[in-house]
């Protein structure tokens, strides 16, 4: 959702700047907001599937290369 809004805002800014039209910029951004709402608001079936969780044994064996995780061990 955030990526779509960011892309639409950058696209709207570029279009508005090149055309020098605030109205065109706002209409382009509004189109991006409507597109984002159409994608995220309805109860799509692929949002309702169960997540596959990792087994605890798999999580313990994964290697983490960050310093904070190494300090916590």
N, C-alpha and C positions, 0 to 999 in steps of 0.2 A: 504494500500500500504506500509506504513512504517513498519507495523508489519511483513509483508511477507519478506521485505528486511532485517529486523533485525534478523528474524529467519534464513534466508538463510545465512546471514553473520556469525552468531554464529555456525550454522551447518558446514559451510565451514571451519571455524577456527578449530573446534574440529576434523573434518576429516583430515584436513591438518596437524594438530599437531600430531595426533595419527599415521598417515601414514608417517609423515615427508616428505611431498611432497607439494611444493609450487604450482606446476602445477595442482594437484588434487584439492587443495584449491581454486584456481582461477576458474577452470572449474565448481566446485560446486557452487561458488558464481555467476558465469555467468549464470548458469542454473536458479538460483533464480531470477536474474534480468530479464531473458527472460520470466519466469513464471509470474512475476509481470507485465511486459509489456503486455503479452497476456491477463491478467485479466483486466488491467486498460485502455489500449489504445483503444480497439474497442468500438464502440458506442452500448453498450448492452442495450436492451429494459428496463431492470429493473432500469437503471440509469435515464431514461427519464420520470418517473412517477411524478405526482404532489405530493408535500408534504402536509401533513395535519397539518395545523397550529392550535395552541390553540386559543380559544377565549380569549379576554382581561380579561373577568371576571374570567376565570379559572387561568390565570397567577397571578392576584392580590391575589387570595385566597391560592396560594401555600405557604407553609412555608419554609423559608430559615433559616438555622441554622448557617450560617457563620457570623462572626463579622462585616465584611465590609458591608454586606447587612443590618444588624441591625442598623449600624451607618448611613446609607444612608436614612433610613426611617424617 
